[in-house]
Amino acid sequence: MGYAELISKLEALTREKQAEVFEFVEFLSARFGISTGKPTPHADWTDKEFSELSMSQAMRGMEKETVSYTREDLRERWQ
């Protein structure tokens, strides 16, 4: 994928999604020590902070989903 295609795809996203992509790029830059010319507050994150961010990003939007299972569905059954 070239820069032109990437920019085109980014421009097609909503502002909210563009901000999410930007945050992710900033995060990756900080995590892997890539200098963007700006201070990176995330470069010295602890594993716990990284895990919390990862989980929050993975679960983003799920609170709006309807639940289609009950507690009974969660129980493990042994025979």
mmCIF file of the N, C-alpha and C atoms, coordinates in Angstrom:
data_MODEL
# 
_entry.id   MODEL 
# 
loop_
_atom_site.group_PDB 
_atom_site.id 
_atom_site.type_symbol 
_atom_site.label_atom_id 
_atom_site.label_alt_id 
_atom_site.label_comp_id 
_atom_site.label_asym_id 
_atom_site.label_entity_id 
_atom_site.label_seq_id 
_atom_site.pdbx_PDB_ins_code 
_atom_site.Cartn_x 
_atom_site.Cartn_y 
_atom_site.Cartn_z 
_atom_site.occupancy 
_atom_site.B_iso_or_equiv 
_atom_site.pdbx_formal_charge 
_atom_site.auth_seq_id 
_atom_site.auth_comp_id 
_atom_site.auth_asym_id 
_atom_site.auth_atom_id 
_atom_site.pdbx_PDB_model_num 
ATOM 1   N N  . MET A 1 1  ? 0.841   -1.166  0.000  1.00 0.00 ? 1  MET A N  1 
ATOM 2   C CA . MET A 1 1  ? 0.000   0.000   0.000  1.00 0.00 ? 1  MET A CA 1 
ATOM 3   C C  . MET A 1 1  ? 0.890   1.233   0.000  1.00 0.00 ? 1  MET A C  1 
ATOM 4   N N  . GLY A 1 2  ? 0.665   2.112   -0.917 1.00 0.00 ? 2  GLY A N  1 
ATOM 5   C CA . GLY A 1 2  ? 1.439   3.337   -1.004 1.00 0.00 ? 2  GLY A CA 1 
ATOM 6   C C  . GLY A 1 2  ? 0.831   4.441   -0.150 1.00 0.00 ? 2  GLY A C  1 
ATOM 7   N N  . TYR A 1 3  ? 1.567   5.541   -0.034 1.00 0.00 ? 3  TYR A N  1 
ATOM 8   C CA . TYR A 1 3  ? 1.091   6.669   0.770  1.00 0.00 ? 3  TYR A CA 1 
ATOM 9   C C  . TYR A 1 3  ? -0.220  7.226   0.242  1.00 0.00 ? 3  TYR A C  1 
ATOM 10  N N  . ALA A 1 4  ? -0.355  7.340   -1.079 1.00 0.00 ? 4  ALA A N  1 
ATOM 11  C CA . ALA A 1 4  ? -1.572  7.903   -1.666 1.00 0.00 ? 4  ALA A CA 1 
ATOM 12  C C  . ALA A 1 4  ? -2.787  7.055   -1.302 1.00 0.00 ? 4  ALA A C  1 
ATOM 13  N N  . GLU A 1 5  ? -2.641  5.735   -1.373 1.00 0.00 ? 5  GLU A N  1 
ATOM 14  C CA . GLU A 1 5  ? -3.753  4.848   -1.019 1.00 0.00 ? 5  GLU A CA 1 
ATOM 15  C C  . GLU A 1 5  ? -4.068  4.944   0.470  1.00 0.00 ? 5  GLU A C  1 
ATOM 16  N N  . LEU A 1 6  ? -3.037  5.020   1.291  1.00 0.00 ? 6  LEU A N  1 
ATOM 17  C CA . LEU A 1 6  ? -3.231  5.147   2.739  1.00 0.00 ? 6  LEU A CA 1 
ATOM 18  C C  . LEU A 1 6  ? -3.969  6.443   3.068  1.00 0.00 ? 6  LEU A C  1 
ATOM 19  N N  . ILE A 1 7  ? -3.531  7.557   2.475  1.00 0.00 ? 7  ILE A N  1 
ATOM 20  C CA . ILE A 1 7  ? -4.173  8.849   2.706  1.00 0.00 ? 7  ILE A CA 1 
ATOM 21  C C  . ILE A 1 7  ? -5.623  8.813   2.243  1.00 0.00 ? 7  ILE A C  1 
ATOM 22  N N  . SER A 1 8  ? -5.876  8.193   1.116  1.00 0.00 ? 8  SER A N  1 
ATOM 23  C CA . SER A 1 8  ? -7.235  8.086   0.594  1.00 0.00 ? 8  SER A CA 1 
ATOM 24  C C  . SER A 1 8  ? -8.130  7.322   1.564  1.00 0.00 ? 8  SER A C  1 
ATOM 25  N N  . LYS A 1 9  ? -7.621  6.225   2.096  1.00 0.00 ? 9  LYS A N  1 
ATOM 26  C CA . LYS A 1 9  ? -8.397  5.432   3.054  1.00 0.00 ? 9  LYS A CA 1 
ATOM 27  C C  . LYS A 1 9  ? -8.636  6.210   4.340  1.00 0.00 ? 9  LYS A C  1 
ATOM 28  N N  . LEU A 1 10 ? -7.628  6.940   4.796  1.00 0.00 ? 10 LEU A N  1 
ATOM 29  C CA . LEU A 1 10 ? -7.782  7.751   6.007  1.00 0.00 ? 10 LEU A CA 1 
ATOM 30  C C  . LEU A 1 10 ? -8.820  8.847   5.820  1.00 0.00 ? 10 LEU A C  1 
ATOM 31  N N  . GLU A 1 11 ? -8.788  9.487   4.671  1.00 0.00 ? 11 GLU A N  1 
ATOM 32  C CA . GLU A 1 11 ? -9.739  10.570  4.396  1.00 0.00 ? 11 GLU A CA 1 
ATOM 33  C C  . GLU A 1 11 ? -11.175 10.069  4.330  1.00 0.00 ? 11 GLU A C  1 
ATOM 34  N N  . ALA A 1 12 ? -11.360 8.797   3.980  1.00 0.00 ? 12 ALA A N  1 
ATOM 35  C CA . ALA A 1 12 ? -12.696 8.227   3.894  1.00 0.00 ? 12 ALA A CA 1 
ATOM 36  C C  . ALA A 1 12 ? -13.288 7.910   5.278  1.00 0.00 ? 12 ALA A C  1 
ATOM 37  N N  . LEU A 1 13 ? -12.430 7.865   6.300  1.00 0.00 ? 13 LEU A N  1 
ATOM 38  C CA . LEU A 1 13 ? -12.888 7.560   7.656  1.00 0.00 ? 13 LEU A CA 1 
ATOM 39  C C  . LEU A 1 13 ? -13.520 8.785   8.304  1.00 0.00 ? 13 LEU A C  1 
ATOM 40  N N  . THR A 1 14 ? -14.346 8.528   9.328  1.00 0.00 ? 14 THR A N  1 
ATOM 41  C CA . THR A 1 14 ? -14.904 9.627   10.120 1.00 0.00 ? 14 THR A CA 1 
ATOM 42  C C  . THR A 1 14 ? -13.781 10.268  10.923 1.00 0.00 ? 14 THR A C  1 
ATOM 43  N N  . ARG A 1 15 ? -14.020 11.474  11.405 1.00 0.00 ? 15 ARG A N  1 
ATOM 44  C CA . ARG A 1 15 ? -13.007 12.180  12.218 1.00 0.00 ? 15 ARG A CA 1 
ATOM 45  C C  . ARG A 1 15 ? -12.634 11.358  13.448 1.00 0.00 ? 15 ARG A C  1 
ATOM 46  N N  . GLU A 1 16 ? -13.617 10.703  14.045 1.00 0.00 ? 16 GLU A N  1 
ATOM 47  C CA . GLU A 1 16 ? -13.373 9.887   15.236 1.00 0.00 ? 16 GLU A CA 1 
ATOM 48  C C  . GLU A 1 16 ? -12.407 8.738   14.913 1.00 0.00 ? 16 GLU A C  1 
ATOM 49  N N  . LYS A 1 17 ? -12.639 8.072   13.798 1.00 0.00 ? 17 LYS A N  1 
ATOM 50  C CA . LYS A 1 17 ? -11.780 6.956   13.398 1.00 0.00 ? 17 LYS A CA 1 
ATOM 51  C C  . LYS A 1 17 ? -10.401 7.451   12.973 1.00 0.00 ? 17 LYS A C  1 
ATOM 52  N N  . GLN A 1 18 ? -10.335 8.624   12.339 1.00 0.00 ? 18 GLN A N  1 
ATOM 53  C CA . GLN A 1 18 ? -9.039  9.199   11.984 1.00 0.00 ? 18 GLN A CA 1 
ATOM 54  C C  . GLN A 1 18 ? -8.228  9.470   13.248 1.00 0.00 ? 18 GLN A C  1 
ATOM 55  N N  . ALA A 1 19 ? -8.888  9.980   14.290 1.00 0.00 ? 19 ALA A N  1 
ATOM 56  C CA . ALA A 1 19 ? -8.214  10.241  15.563 1.00 0.00 ? 19 ALA A CA 1 
ATOM 57  C C  . ALA A 1 19 ? -7.725  8.941   16.180 1.00 0.00 ? 19 ALA A C  1 
ATOM 58  N N  . GLU A 1 20 ? -8.515  7.879   16.055 1.00 0.00 ? 20 GLU A N  1 
ATOM 59  C CA . GLU A 1 20 ? -8.119  6.572   16.589 1.00 0.00 ? 20 GLU A CA 1 
ATOM 60  C C  . GLU A 1 20 ? -6.882  6.049   15.868 1.00 0.00 ? 20 GLU A C  1 
ATOM 61  N N  . VAL A 1 21 ? -6.840  6.195   14.552 1.00 0.00 ? 21 VAL A N  1 
ATOM 62  C CA . VAL A 1 21 ? -5.675  5.773   13.766 1.00 0.00 ? 21 VAL A CA 1 
ATOM 63  C C  . VAL A 1 21 ? -4.453  6.572   14.191 1.00 0.00 ? 21 VAL A C  1 
ATOM 64  N N  . PHE A 1 22 ? -4.620  7.884   14.347 1.00 0.00 ? 22 PHE A N  1 
ATOM 65  C CA . PHE A 1 22 ? -3.514  8.740   14.757 1.00 0.00 ? 22 PHE A CA 1 
ATOM 66  C C  . PHE A 1 22 ? -2.979  8.324   16.124 1.00 0.00 ? 22 PHE A C  1 
ATOM 67  N N  . GLU A 1 23 ? -3.885  8.065   17.072 1.00 0.00 ? 23 GLU A N  1 
ATOM 68  C CA . GLU A 1 23 ? -3.469  7.624   18.403 1.00 0.00 ? 23 GLU A CA 1 
ATOM 69  C C  . GLU A 1 23 ? -2.685  6.316   18.324 1.00 0.00 ? 23 GLU A C  1 
ATOM 70  N N  . PHE A 1 24 ? -3.142  5.411   17.467 1.00 0.00 ? 24 PHE A N  1 
ATOM 71  C CA . PHE A 1 24 ? -2.460  4.128   17.329 1.00 0.00 ? 24 PHE A CA 1 
ATOM 72  C C  . PHE A 1 24 ? -1.064  4.305   16.736 1.00 0.00 ? 24 PHE A C  1 
ATOM 73  N N  . VAL A 1 25 ? -0.941  5.169   15.746 1.00 0.00 ? 25 VAL A N  1 
ATOM 74  C CA . VAL A 1 25 ? 0.366   5.433   15.136 1.00 0.00 ? 25 VAL A CA 1 
ATOM 75  C C  . VAL A 1 25 ? 1.298   6.066   16.166 1.00 0.00 ? 25 VAL A C  1 
ATOM 76  N N  . GLU A 1 26 ? 0.790   7.002   16.955 1.00 0.00 ? 26 GLU A N  1 
ATOM 77  C CA . GLU A 1 26 ? 1.590   7.617   18.019 1.00 0.00 ? 26 GLU A CA 1 
ATOM 78  C C  . GLU A 1 26 ? 2.037   6.568   19.024 1.00 0.00 ? 26 GLU A C  1 
ATOM 79  N N  . PHE A 1 27 ? 1.119   5.672   19.374 1.00 0.00 ? 27 PHE A N  1 
ATOM 80  C CA . PHE A 1 27 ? 1.432   4.606   20.316 1.00 0.00 ? 27 PHE A CA 1 
ATOM 81  C C  . PHE A 1 27 ? 2.538   3.701   19.775 1.00 0.00 ? 27 PHE A C  1 
ATOM 82  N N  . LEU A 1 28 ? 2.408   3.277   18.517 1.00 0.00 ? 28 LEU A N  1 
ATOM 83  C CA . LEU A 1 28 ? 3.428   2.418   17.917 1.00 0.00 ? 28 LEU A CA 1 
ATOM 84  C C  . LEU A 1 28 ? 4.773   3.128   17.837 1.00 0.00 ? 28 LEU A C  1 
ATOM 85  N N  . SER A 1 29 ? 4.747   4.397   17.476 1.00 0.00 ? 29 SER A N  1 
ATOM 86  C CA . SER A 1 29 ? 5.992   5.168   17.404 1.00 0.00 ? 29 SER A CA 1 
ATOM 87  C C  . SER A 1 29 ? 6.674   5.210   18.763 1.00 0.00 ? 29 SER A C  1 
ATOM 88  N N  . ALA A 1 30 ? 5.900   5.448   19.791 1.00 0.00 ? 30 ALA A N  1 
ATOM 89  C CA . ALA A 1 30 ? 6.459   5.507   21.140 1.00 0.00 ? 30 ALA A CA 1 
ATOM 90  C C  . ALA A 1 30 ? 6.944   4.135   21.595 1.00 0.00 ? 30 ALA A C  1 
ATOM 91  N N  . ARG A 1 31 ? 6.165   3.133   21.320 1.00 0.00 ? 31 ARG A N  1 
ATOM 92  C CA . ARG A 1 31 ? 6.488   1.770   21.778 1.00 0.00 ? 31 ARG A CA 1 
ATOM 93  C C  . ARG A 1 31 ? 7.790   1.255   21.148 1.00 0.00 ? 31 ARG A C  1 
ATOM 94  N N  . PHE A 1 32 ? 8.019   1.604   19.906 1.00 0.00 ? 32 PHE A N  1 
ATOM 95  C CA . PHE A 1 32 ? 9.191   1.095   19.207 1.00 0.00 ? 32 PHE A CA 1 
ATOM 96  C C  . PHE A 1 32 ? 10.302  2.130   19.065 1.00 0.00 ? 32 PHE A C  1 
ATOM 97  N N  . GLY A 1 33 ? 10.161  3.258   19.777 1.00 0.00 ? 33 GLY A N  1 
ATOM 98  C CA . GLY A 1 33 ? 11.223  4.247   19.825 1.00 0.00 ? 33 GLY A CA 1 
ATOM 99  C C  . GLY A 1 33 ? 11.452  4.998   18.538 1.00 0.00 ? 33 GLY A C  1 
ATOM 100 N N  . ILE A 1 34 ? 10.423  5.125   17.728 1.00 0.00 ? 34 ILE A N  1 
ATOM 101 C CA . ILE A 1 34 ? 10.547  5.867   16.476 1.00 0.00 ? 34 ILE A CA 1 
ATOM 102 C C  . ILE A 1 34 ? 10.315  7.338   16.789 1.00 0.00 ? 34 ILE A C  1 
ATOM 103 N N  . SER A 1 35 ? 11.270  8.170   16.459 1.00 0.00 ? 35 SER A N  1 
ATOM 104 C CA . SER A 1 35 ? 11.171  9.583   16.774 1.00 0.00 ? 35 SER A CA 1 
ATOM 105 C C  . SER A 1 35 ? 10.273  10.299  15.781 1.00 0.00 ? 35 SER A C  1 
ATOM 106 N N  . THR A 1 36 ? 9.326   11.066  16.316 1.00 0.00 ? 36 THR A N  1 
ATOM 107 C CA . THR A 1 36 ? 8.452   11.876  15.471 1.00 0.00 ? 36 THR A CA 1 
ATOM 108 C C  . THR A 1 36 ? 8.779   13.353  15.640 1.00 0.00 ? 36 THR A C  1 
ATOM 109 N N  . GLY A 1 37 ? 9.846   13.648  16.383 1.00 0.00 ? 37 GLY A N  1 
ATOM 110 C CA . GLY A 1 37 ? 10.218  15.032  16.612 1.00 0.00 ? 37 GLY A CA 1 
ATOM 111 C C  . GLY A 1 37 ? 9.507   15.647  17.796 1.00 0.00 ? 37 GLY A C  1 
ATOM 112 N N  . LYS A 1 38 ? 8.504   14.943  18.323 1.00 0.00 ? 38 LYS A N  1 
ATOM 113 C CA . LYS A 1 38 ? 7.768   15.437  19.481 1.00 0.00 ? 38 LYS A CA 1 
ATOM 114 C C  . LYS A 1 38 ? 8.065   14.521  20.663 1.00 0.00 ? 38 LYS A C  1 
ATOM 115 N N  . PRO A 1 39 ? 7.971   15.051  21.888 1.00 0.00 ? 39 PRO A N  1 
ATOM 116 C CA . PRO A 1 39 ? 8.145   14.186  23.047 1.00 0.00 ? 39 PRO A CA 1 
ATOM 117 C C  . PRO A 1 39 ? 7.080   13.093  23.053 1.00 0.00 ? 39 PRO A C  1 
ATOM 118 N N  . THR A 1 40 ? 7.453   11.914  23.440 1.00 0.00 ? 40 THR A N  1 
ATOM 119 C CA . THR A 1 40 ? 6.513   10.800  23.468 1.00 0.00 ? 40 THR A CA 1 
ATOM 120 C C  . THR A 1 40 ? 6.273   10.381  24.920 1.00 0.00 ? 40 THR A C  1 
ATOM 121 N N  . PRO A 1 41 ? 5.118   10.752  25.463 1.00 0.00 ? 41 PRO A N  1 
ATOM 122 C CA . PRO A 1 41 ? 4.831   10.439  26.859 1.00 0.00 ? 41 PRO A CA 1 
ATOM 123 C C  . PRO A 1 41 ? 4.617   8.956   27.119 1.00 0.00 ? 41 PRO A C  1 
ATOM 124 N N  . HIS A 1 42 ? 4.444   8.159   26.066 1.00 0.00 ? 42 HIS A N  1 
ATOM 125 C CA . HIS A 1 42 ? 4.151   6.738   26.243 1.00 0.00 ? 42 HIS A CA 1 
ATOM 126 C C  . HIS A 1 42 ? 5.385   5.851   26.165 1.00 0.00 ? 42 HIS A C  1 
ATOM 127 N N  . ALA A 1 43 ? 6.540   6.423   25.919 1.00 0.00 ? 43 ALA A N  1 
ATOM 128 C CA . ALA A 1 43 ? 7.741   5.618   25.706 1.00 0.00 ? 43 ALA A CA 1 
ATOM 129 C C  . ALA A 1 43 ? 8.138   4.816   26.939 1.00 0.00 ? 43 ALA A C  1 
ATOM 130 N N  . ASP A 1 44 ? 7.791   5.307   28.106 1.00 0.00 ? 44 ASP A N  1 
ATOM 131 C CA . ASP A 1 44 ? 8.197   4.607   29.329 1.00 0.00 ? 44 ASP A CA 1 
ATOM 132 C C  . ASP A 1 44 ? 7.011   3.956   30.034 1.00 0.00 ? 44 ASP A C  1 
ATOM 133 N N  . TRP A 1 45 ? 6.037   3.517   29.262 1.00 0.00 ? 45 TRP A N  1 
ATOM 134 C CA . TRP A 1 45 ? 4.876   2.852   29.835 1.00 0.00 ? 45 TRP A CA 1 
ATOM 135 C C  . TRP A 1 45 ? 5.293   1.556   30.502 1.00 0.00 ? 45 TRP A C  1 
ATOM 136 N N  . THR A 1 46 ? 4.604   1.230   31.576 1.00 0.00 ? 46 THR A N  1 
ATOM 137 C CA . THR A 1 46 ? 4.807   -0.062  32.227 1.00 0.00 ? 46 THR A CA 1 
ATOM 138 C C  . THR A 1 46 ? 3.993   -1.104  31.462 1.00 0.00 ? 46 THR A C  1 
ATOM 139 N N  . ASP A 1 47 ? 4.275   -2.363  31.731 1.00 0.00 ? 47 ASP A N  1 
ATOM 140 C CA . ASP A 1 47 ? 3.497   -3.432  31.098 1.00 0.00 ? 47 ASP A CA 1 
ATOM 141 C C  . ASP A 1 47 ? 2.023   -3.322  31.475 1.00 0.00 ? 47 ASP A C  1 
ATOM 142 N N  . LYS A 1 48 ? 1.748   -2.916  32.721 1.00 0.00 ? 48 LYS A N  1 
ATOM 143 C CA . LYS A 1 48 ? 0.366   -2.780  33.172 1.00 0.00 ? 48 LYS A CA 1 
ATOM 144 C C  . LYS A 1 48 ? -0.353  -1.693  32.371 1.00 0.00 ? 48 LYS A C  1 
ATOM 145 N N  . GLU A 1 49 ? 0.296   -0.544  32.188 1.00 0.00 ? 49 GLU A N  1 
ATOM 146 C CA . GLU A 1 49 ? -0.311  0.539   31.420 1.00 0.00 ? 49 GLU A CA 1 
ATOM 147 C C  . GLU A 1 49 ? -0.566  0.114   29.973 1.00 0.00 ? 49 GLU A C  1 
ATOM 148 N N  . PHE A 1 50 ? 0.396   -0.589  29.393 1.00 0.00 ? 50 PHE A N  1 
ATOM 149 C CA . PHE A 1 50 ? 0.248   -1.082  28.023 1.00 0.00 ? 50 PHE A CA 1 
ATOM 150 C C  . PHE A 1 50 ? -0.915  -2.067  27.934 1.00 0.00 ? 50 PHE A C  1 
ATOM 151 N N  . SER A 1 51 ? -1.016  -2.969  28.912 1.00 0.00 ? 51 SER A N  1 
ATOM 152 C CA . SER A 1 51 ? -2.102  -3.952  28.920 1.00 0.00 ? 51 SER A CA 1 
ATOM 153 C C  . SER A 1 51 ? -3.461  -3.282  29.041 1.00 0.00 ? 51 SER A C  1 
ATOM 154 N N  . GLU A 1 52 ? -3.543  -2.265  29.904 1.00 0.00 ? 52 GLU A N  1 
ATOM 155 C CA . GLU A 1 52 ? -4.809  -1.557  30.075 1.00 0.00 ? 52 GLU A CA 1 
ATOM 156 C C  . GLU A 1 52 ? -5.223  -0.848  28.786 1.00 0.00 ? 52 GLU A C  1 
ATOM 157 N N  . LEU A 1 53 ? -4.266  -0.214  28.112 1.00 0.00 ? 53 LEU A N  1 
ATOM 158 C CA . LEU A 1 53 ? -4.578  0.442   26.841 1.00 0.00 ? 53 LEU A CA 1 
ATOM 159 C C  . LEU A 1 53 ? -5.012  -0.590  25.807 1.00 0.00 ? 53 LEU A C  1 
ATOM 160 N N  . SER A 1 54 ? -4.288  -1.681  25.725 1.00 0.00 ? 54 SER A N  1 
ATOM 161 C CA . SER A 1 54 ? -4.618  -2.719  24.750 1.00 0.00 ? 54 SER A CA 1 
ATOM 162 C C  . SER A 1 54 ? -6.032  -3.248  24.969 1.00 0.00 ? 54 SER A C  1 
ATOM 163 N N  . MET A 1 55 ? -6.374  -3.510  26.224 1.00 0.00 ? 55 MET A N  1 
ATOM 164 C CA . MET A 1 55 ? -7.702  -4.040  26.529 1.00 0.00 ? 55 MET A CA 1 
ATOM 165 C C  . MET A 1 55 ? -8.780  -3.003  26.228 1.00 0.00 ? 55 MET A C  1 
ATOM 166 N N  . SER A 1 56 ? -8.539  -1.757  26.583 1.00 0.00 ? 56 SER A N  1 
ATOM 167 C CA . SER A 1 56 ? -9.550  -0.730  26.314 1.00 0.00 ? 56 SER A CA 1 
ATOM 168 C C  . SER A 1 56 ? -9.764  -0.555  24.811 1.00 0.00 ? 56 SER A C  1 
ATOM 169 N N  . GLN A 1 57 ? -8.693  -0.657  24.023 1.00 0.00 ? 57 GLN A N  1 
ATOM 170 C CA . GLN A 1 57 ? -8.831  -0.549  22.572 1.00 0.00 ? 57 GLN A CA 1 
ATOM 171 C C  . GLN A 1 57 ? -9.551  -1.767  22.005 1.00 0.00 ? 57 GLN A C  1 
ATOM 172 N N  . ALA A 1 58 ? -9.256  -2.941  22.527 1.00 0.00 ? 58 ALA A N  1 
ATOM 173 C CA . ALA A 1 58 ? -9.900  -4.164  22.039 1.00 0.00 ? 58 ALA A CA 1 
ATOM 174 C C  . ALA A 1 58 ? -11.391 -4.172  22.362 1.00 0.00 ? 58 ALA A C  1 
ATOM 175 N N  . MET A 1 59 ? -11.771 -3.592  23.500 1.00 0.00 ? 59 MET A N  1 
ATOM 176 C CA . MET A 1 59 ? -13.160 -3.623  23.941 1.00 0.00 ? 59 MET A CA 1 
ATOM 177 C C  . MET A 1 59 ? -13.948 -2.393  23.488 1.00 0.00 ? 59 MET A C  1 
ATOM 178 N N  . ARG A 1 60 ? -13.296 -1.446  22.804 1.00 0.00 ? 60 ARG A N  1 
ATOM 179 C CA . ARG A 1 60 ? -13.949 -0.209  22.393 1.00 0.00 ? 60 ARG A CA 1 
ATOM 180 C C  . ARG A 1 60 ? -15.194 -0.498  21.569 1.00 0.00 ? 60 ARG A C  1 
ATOM 181 N N  . GLY A 1 61 ? -16.315 0.096   21.990 1.00 0.00 ? 61 GLY A N  1 
ATOM 182 C CA . GLY A 1 61 ? -17.571 -0.058  21.264 1.00 0.00 ? 61 GLY A CA 1 
ATOM 183 C C  . GLY A 1 61 ? -18.393 -1.267  21.669 1.00 0.00 ? 61 GLY A C  1 
ATOM 184 N N  . MET A 1 62 ? -17.822 -2.185  22.417 1.00 0.00 ? 62 MET A N  1 
ATOM 185 C CA . MET A 1 62 ? -18.557 -3.397  22.778 1.00 0.00 ? 62 MET A CA 1 
ATOM 186 C C  . MET A 1 62 ? -19.662 -3.133  23.787 1.00 0.00 ? 62 MET A C  1 
ATOM 187 N N  . GLU A 1 63 ? -19.547 -2.017  24.533 1.00 0.00 ? 63 GLU A N  1 
ATOM 188 C CA . GLU A 1 63 ? -20.583 -1.718  25.518 1.00 0.00 ? 63 GLU A CA 1 
ATOM 189 C C  . GLU A 1 63 ? -21.919 -1.429  24.844 1.00 0.00 ? 63 GLU A C  1 
ATOM 190 N N  . LYS A 1 64 ? -21.913 -1.141  23.557 1.00 0.00 ? 64 LYS A N  1 
ATOM 191 C CA . LYS A 1 64 ? -23.141 -0.857  22.818 1.00 0.00 ? 64 LYS A CA 1 
ATOM 192 C C  . LYS A 1 64 ? -23.793 -2.126  22.269 1.00 0.00 ? 64 LYS A C  1 
ATOM 193 N N  . GLU A 1 65 ? -23.088 -3.236  22.315 1.00 0.00 ? 65 GLU A N  1 
ATOM 194 C CA . GLU A 1 65 ? -23.631 -4.479  21.770 1.00 0.00 ? 65 GLU A CA 1 
ATOM 195 C C  . GLU A 1 65 ? -24.652 -5.088  22.726 1.00 0.00 ? 65 GLU A C  1 
ATOM 196 N N  . THR A 1 66 ? -25.659 -5.705  22.147 1.00 0.00 ? 66 THR A N  1 
ATOM 197 C CA . THR A 1 66 ? -26.655 -6.369  22.980 1.00 0.00 ? 66 THR A CA 1 
ATOM 198 C C  . THR A 1 66 ? -26.118 -7.715  23.435 1.00 0.00 ? 66 THR A C  1 
ATOM 199 N N  . VAL A 1 67 ? -26.500 -8.100  24.628 1.00 0.00 ? 67 VAL A N  1 
ATOM 200 C CA . VAL A 1 67 ? -26.049 -9.369  25.199 1.00 0.00 ? 67 VAL A CA 1 
ATOM 201 C C  . VAL A 1 67 ? -27.048 -10.449 24.806 1.00 0.00 ? 67 VAL A C  1 
ATOM 202 N N  . SER A 1 68 ? -26.545 -11.519 24.228 1.00 0.00 ? 68 SER A N  1 
ATOM 203 C CA . SER A 1 68 ? -27.439 -12.583 23.775 1.00 0.00 ? 68 SER A CA 1 
ATOM 204 C C  . SER A 1 68 ? -27.161 -13.903 24.488 1.00 0.00 ? 68 SER A C  1 
ATOM 205 N N  . TYR A 1 69 ? -26.599 -13.821 25.686 1.00 0.00 ? 69 TYR A N  1 
ATOM 206 C CA . TYR A 1 69 ? -26.331 -15.017 26.455 1.00 0.00 ? 69 TYR A CA 1 
ATOM 207 C C  . TYR A 1 69 ? -26.673 -14.743 27.911 1.00 0.00 ? 69 TYR A C  1 
ATOM 208 N N  . THR A 1 70 ? -26.824 -15.844 28.676 1.00 0.00 ? 70 THR A N  1 
ATOM 209 C CA . THR A 1 70 ? -27.157 -15.729 30.094 1.00 0.00 ? 70 THR A CA 1 
ATOM 210 C C  . THR A 1 70 ? -26.011 -16.288 30.919 1.00 0.00 ? 70 THR A C  1 
ATOM 211 N N  . ARG A 1 71 ? -26.135 -16.184 32.218 1.00 0.00 ? 71 ARG A N  1 
ATOM 212 C CA . ARG A 1 71 ? -25.118 -16.758 33.107 1.00 0.00 ? 71 ARG A CA 1 
ATOM 213 C C  . ARG A 1 71 ? -25.023 -18.280 32.916 1.00 0.00 ? 71 ARG A C  1 
ATOM 214 N N  . GLU A 1 72 ? -26.137 -18.906 32.602 1.00 0.00 ? 72 GLU A N  1 
ATOM 215 C CA . GLU A 1 72 ? -26.134 -20.355 32.368 1.00 0.00 ? 72 GLU A CA 1 
ATOM 216 C C  . GLU A 1 72 ? -25.200 -20.715 31.214 1.00 0.00 ? 72 GLU A C  1 
ATOM 217 N N  . ASP A 1 73 ? -25.129 -19.856 30.210 1.00 0.00 ? 73 ASP A N  1 
ATOM 218 C CA . ASP A 1 73 ? -24.268 -20.103 29.059 1.00 0.00 ? 73 ASP A CA 1 
ATOM 219 C C  . ASP A 1 73 ? -22.786 -20.077 29.444 1.00 0.00 ? 73 ASP A C  1 
ATOM 220 N N  . LEU A 1 74 ? -22.471 -19.404 30.538 1.00 0.00 ? 74 LEU A N  1 
ATOM 221 C CA . LEU A 1 74 ? -21.069 -19.236 30.934 1.00 0.00 ? 74 LEU A CA 1 
ATOM 222 C C  . LEU A 1 74 ? -20.552 -20.374 31.801 1.00 0.00 ? 74 LEU A C  1 
ATOM 223 N N  . ARG A 1 75 ? -21.428 -21.182 32.311 1.00 0.00 ? 75 ARG A N  1 
ATOM 224 C CA . ARG A 1 75 ? -21.009 -22.254 33.189 1.00 0.00 ? 75 ARG A CA 1 
ATOM 225 C C  . ARG A 1 75 ? -20.412 -23.414 32.384 1.00 0.00 ? 75 ARG A C  1 
ATOM 226 N N  . GLU A 1 76 ? -19.334 -23.920 32.905 1.00 0.00 ? 76 GLU A N  1 
ATOM 227 C CA . GLU A 1 76 ? -18.699 -25.077 32.265 1.00 0.00 ? 76 GLU A CA 1 
ATOM 228 C C  . GLU A 1 76 ? -19.425 -26.328 32.734 1.00 0.00 ? 76 GLU A C  1 
ATOM 229 N N  . ARG A 1 77 ? -19.647 -27.217 31.825 1.00 0.00 ? 77 ARG A N  1 
ATOM 230 C CA . ARG A 1 77 ? -20.392 -28.438 32.177 1.00 0.00 ? 77 ARG A CA 1 
ATOM 231 C C  . ARG A 1 77 ? -19.479 -29.648 32.073 1.00 0.00 ? 77 ARG A C  1 
ATOM 232 N N  . TRP A 1 78 ? -19.458 -30.423 33.121 1.00 0.00 ? 78 TRP A N  1 
ATOM 233 C CA . TRP A 1 78 ? -18.652 -31.636 33.162 1.00 0.00 ? 78 TRP A CA 1 
ATOM 234 C C  . TRP A 1 78 ? -19.591 -32.828 33.193 1.00 0.00 ? 78 TRP A C  1 
ATOM 235 N N  . GLN A 1 79 ? -19.228 -33.835 32.412 1.00 0.00 ? 79 GLN A N  1 
ATOM 236 C CA . GLN A 1 79 ? -20.065 -35.027 32.388 1.00 0.00 ? 79 GLN A CA 1 
ATOM 237 C C  . GLN A 1 79 ? -19.259 -36.229 32.792 1.00 0.00 ? 79 GLN A C  1 
# 
